[in-house]
Amino acid sequence: MGCLSLFLLSPVQGREITGRVVKDTFRYGKYFYIELEGAGKMPLLHFGMTGMLHVRGQPTLQYRTKIRGSPDIWPPKFMKFILHIEGKTSGTTTELAFSDARRLGRVRLAVHPKEEPPISELGFDPILSMPPLWEFQALVLKRSCPIKALLLDQSFSAGVGNYLADEILYQAKVHPEQRCNTLQEPQVEALHREVADVCRIAVEANADDDKYPSHWLFKHRWGKGKKAKQSMILPSGEPATVKWITVGGRTSAFVAEVQCLPHKQRSGKTEATTEDESDLTPLSSDDDSSLAASSRKRKVRISTLEISALNCILQA
């Protein structure tokens, strides 16, 4: 397909891939890697919260437009490295830049990316390896954490980020704080269906939020902290009430009329719920799950939870 050269990575990394031919590209969860011909290591990339790829001369793909600027400006702001891919027959060179404003993305080299950590430690990929219902049910019901925290756990479902998890739970009519081991069989069946469907729709739309279905919660979940009037309408024609809580250290949007906690759990909640957390997708550590604790409000019980998710199926 083309030969690689590298700008602004370490000399060792540069020597490892320069001059090798690109065979293919692959994704698993929120990681993707470039398969190269010949013996040696291959680039394995993780975007982090704000990482993205830019192709010189083309608009940058973003699930919600945040970075303004012309594709004619090169190199892009916050650029970390540029891959130069030379066409075998045309002789033209395509430049592919990786930028990361918050410097939380990761680039590493691996001999067998899918068989080595971190990919080998991930759970199922909803697009590539969605488990059958019976297996999914067993994975869910053996846990006692809130279902939102489980969906964000990359060792459970690789690739599901914050807004996708909220969408899955809304479509399945499950409250984000409901404990996994209290879910009823119809709820588990709905979750199994929506994990697959929501991720499939997001990928088919190429993460372009303008192409997301009009009935998605996504269209209405971004107004937290603002005085704008809520505009979401339920299928019944009644207005919906979008609320925000913190579950597993993450801001979670849900619809009060649709997603209800079981009565017993409502009376005995122990997890802190605040409304002043960042809505960014959390960083998935390269080697170990990172720990996050919320201390935004006083007189609440705070629990430290493992976080290993990033946002977008191509942010997710």
C-alpha positions in Angstrom: 0.0 0.0 0.0 2.8 2.4 0.7 6.1 3.0 2.6 6.3 4.7 6.0 8.6 7.4 7.3 8.2 9.2 10.6 8.5 12.7 11.9 8.8 13.6 15.6 8.9 10.1 17.3 12.0 8.8 19.0 14.9 7.7 16.8 14.4 4.0 17.9 10.7 4.1 16.9 11.5 5.9 13.7 14.0 3.3 12.6 11.7 0.4 13.5 9.0 1.4 10.9 10.7 3.7 8.4 10.7 2.2 4.9 8.3 -0.7 5.7 5.1 -1.3 3.7 1.7 -0.7 5.1 -0.5 -3.9 4.7 -3.6 -3.0 6.6 -5.1 -1.3 9.6 -7.1 -2.8 12.5 -9.1 -1.6 15.5 -10.1 -3.3 18.7 -11.9 -1.4 21.3 -10.4 2.1 21.4 -7.0 1.0 20.1 -5.9 0.7 16.5 -2.8 -0.5 14.9 -1.1 -0.4 11.5 0.0 -3.8 10.1 3.4 -3.5 8.4 5.2 -6.0 6.1 8.3 -7.7 7.3 9.6 -8.6 10.7 9.5 -6.1 13.4 7.1 -4.1 15.6 4.0 -2.2 14.4 2.5 1.1 15.6 -0.3 0.7 18.2 -2.2 3.9 19.0 -4.7 5.1 21.6 -6.3 8.5 21.4 -6.9 9.3 25.0 -9.4 12.0 25.7 -8.6 14.5 23.0 -6.3 12.7 20.5 -7.2 12.6 16.9 -5.8 11.9 13.4 -5.5 14.5 10.7 -4.9 13.8 7.0 -3.2 16.7 5.3 -5.7 18.5 3.0 -8.8 16.8 4.4 -11.3 17.9 7.1 -10.7 16.2 10.5 -13.3 13.7 11.6 -14.8 14.5 15.1 -17.9 13.1 16.7 -18.7 16.6 18.0 -16.9 19.5 16.4 -14.5 21.1 18.9 -11.3 21.9 17.0 -11.8 24.7 14.6 -9.4 25.4 11.9 -8.7 24.9 8.2 -7.2 21.6 6.9 -4.8 23.8 5.0 -3.0 24.7 8.3 -0.2 22.2 8.6 1.0 20.8 10.9 -2.1 20.9 13.0 -2.1 22.4 16.5 -0.9 20.0 19.3 0.7 17.7 16.7 2.8 14.9 18.3 4.0 13.1 15.2 3.4 12.8 11.5 3.5 9.6 9.4 4.6 10.1 5.8 3.1 7.3 3.6 4.5 7.1 0.1 2.4 5.5 -2.6 4.1 2.5 -4.2 2.8 3.3 -7.7 1.8 7.0 -7.7 4.8 8.2 -5.8 2.6 10.7 -3.9 3.1 11.1 -0.2 0.2 11.2 2.2 0.8 12.9 5.6 -1.1 11.5 8.6 -0.7 13.6 11.8 -1.6 12.6 15.4 -2.5 15.5 17.7 -3.4 15.5 21.3 -4.2 18.7 23.2 -4.2 17.1 26.7 -1.3 14.7 26.0 -3.2 11.7 27.3 -3.0 9.6 24.1 -0.4 6.8 23.7 1.7 5.5 20.9 3.7 2.3 21.3 5.2 -0.4 19.1 4.2 -4.1 19.4 5.2 -7.2 17.6 1.8 -8.8 17.8 -0.6 -6.0 18.8 -3.7 -8.1 19.2 -2.0 -10.8 21.3 -0.1 -8.4 23.6 -1.3 -6.1 26.4 -3.1 -3.8 26.4 -5.4 -5.3 23.7 -5.1 -8.8 25.0 -6.5 -7.6 28.4 -9.6 -6.1 26.9 -13.1 -7.5 27.0 -15.4 -8.2 24.0 -15.6 -5.6 21.3 -19.4 -5.0 20.5 -18.7 -4.7 16.8 -16.1 -7.4 16.4 -16.9 -10.0 19.1 -20.2 -9.5 20.7 -20.9 -12.5 22.9 -24.1 -14.5 22.8 -26.9 -13.6 25.2 -26.2 -16.4 27.7 -22.5 -15.5 28.0 -23.3 -11.8 28.3 -25.9 -12.5 31.0 -23.3 -14.5 33.0 -20.8 -11.7 32.7 -23.2 -9.1 33.9 -25.1 -10.9 36.7 -21.9 -12.0 38.6 -21.1 -8.3 39.2 -22.5 -6.1 41.9 -21.3 -2.7 40.7 -23.6 -0.1 39.0 -24.4 -1.2 35.4 -23.0 2.1 34.1 -19.6 1.5 35.7 -19.5 -2.0 34.2 -20.2 -0.7 30.7 -17.3 1.7 31.0 -15.0 -1.1 32.2 -12.8 -1.9 29.2 -12.1 -5.3 30.5 -15.8 -6.0 30.1 -16.7 -4.2 26.9 -13.9 -2.7 24.9 -14.8 0.5 23.1 -17.8 1.7 25.0 -17.3 5.2 26.3 -19.4 7.6 28.4 -22.0 8.9 25.9 -22.4 5.5 24.3 -23.0 3.9 27.8 -25.6 6.5 28.5 -27.3 5.8 25.2 -27.3 2.1 25.7 -28.9 2.4 29.1 -31.5 4.9 27.9 -32.5 2.7 24.9 -32.6 -0.4 27.3 -34.6 1.6 29.9 -32.1 0.8 32.7 -31.1 3.3 35.3 -27.3 3.9 35.3 -27.0 3.2 39.1 -28.9 -0.1 39.1 -26.7 -2.9 40.5 -25.8 -5.5 37.9 -26.8 -8.5 40.1 -30.3 -7.0 40.5 -31.1 -6.8 36.8 -34.0 -8.9 35.6 -33.9 -11.1 32.6 -35.8 -8.7 30.2 -33.4 -5.9 31.3 -30.3 -8.1 30.5 -31.8 -9.0 27.1 -32.4 -5.3 26.4 -28.9 -4.4 27.4 -27.4 -7.2 25.2 -29.5 -5.9 22.2 -28.7 -2.2 22.8 -24.9 -2.7 23.4 -24.7 -4.2 19.9 -27.2 -1.8 18.2 -26.0 1.5 19.6 -22.3 0.8 18.8 -23.2 -0.5 15.3 -25.2 2.7 14.6 -22.4 5.0 15.9 -19.8 3.2 13.7 -22.1 3.2 10.6 -22.5 6.9 11.0 -18.7 7.2 11.2 -19.2 9.0 14.5 -20.9 11.9 12.8 -23.5 13.0 15.4 -25.6 14.7 12.7 -26.4 11.2 11.4 -27.4 9.8 14.8 -31.1 8.9 15.2 -33.3 11.8 16.3 -34.7 9.8 19.2 -31.3 9.3 20.8 -30.5 10.8 24.2 -27.3 11.9 22.7 -29.1 14.8 21.0 -30.2 16.2 24.4 -27.5 15.2 26.9 -25.1 18.1 26.5 -27.1 20.9 28.3 -26.0 20.1 31.9 -25.2 23.2 33.8 -26.9 25.4 31.3 -30.2 27.3 31.6 -31.4 26.2 28.1 -34.9 24.7 28.2 -35.0 20.9 27.8 -36.5 19.9 24.4 -36.5 16.1 24.5 -39.9 14.5 23.9 -40.9 11.0 24.9 -42.5 8.6 22.3 -45.8 9.3 24.2 -45.6 13.0 23.2 -44.9 14.1 26.8 -41.8 16.1 27.7 -38.8 14.2 29.0 -36.8 15.1 32.1 -33.0 14.6 31.5 -31.1 14.4 34.7 -27.4 14.1 35.5 -25.7 12.1 38.2 -22.2 10.8 38.9 -21.8 7.0 38.6 -18.4 5.3 38.7 -16.7 8.7 38.7 -18.4 9.8 35.5 -21.2 12.2 34.7 -24.2 10.2 33.6 -27.3 11.5 31.8 -30.6 9.6 32.1 -34.3 10.2 31.5 -36.3 10.1 34.7 -39.5 9.0 33.2 -37.9 6.0 31.4 -35.0 4.8 33.6 -36.1 4.0 37.2 -34.2 2.5 40.0 -35.7 -0.5 41.8 -37.5 0.6 45.0 -35.1 -1.3 47.3 -32.0 0.3 45.8 -33.6 3.8 45.9 -33.9 3.5 49.6 -30.4 2.2 50.2 -28.0 4.0 47.8 -24.5 4.4 49.0 -22.7 5.9 46.1 -22.1 9.6 45.8 -24.1 11.4 43.2 -23.0 14.9 42.3 -23.6 17.0 39.2 -20.3 18.9 38.8 -18.0 16.3 37.2 -16.3 16.6 33.8 -18.2 15.1 30.9 -15.0 14.1 29.2 -14.3 10.4 28.6 -11.8 9.0 31.2 -8.3 8.0 30.3 -7.7 4.3 29.9 -4.2 3.7 31.3 -1.7 2.0 29.0 -0.7 -0.7 31.4 -3.0 -0.5 34.5 -6.5 0.8 35.2 -6.3 4.3 36.7 -8.0 5.2 39.9 -10.3 8.2 40.2 -12.0 9.7 43.2 -14.6 12.4 43.5 -14.4 15.0 46.2 -16.6 17.7 44.8 -19.2 17.8 47.6 -19.0 17.6 51.3 -21.0 15.2 53.5 -21.3 12.5 50.9 -19.7 9.1 50.9 -17.0 8.9 48.2 -15.8 5.6 46.8 -12.6 5.2 44.7 -13.3 3.2 41.5 -11.3 1.7 38.7 -11.7 3.6 35.5 -10.4 2.1 32.2 -12.5 3.7 29.5 -11.9 6.5 27.0 -14.7 8.2 24.9 -15.9 7.7 21.4 -16.2 4.9 19.5 -14.0 7.0 17.8 -13.8 9.4 20.6 -16.8 7.4 22.6 
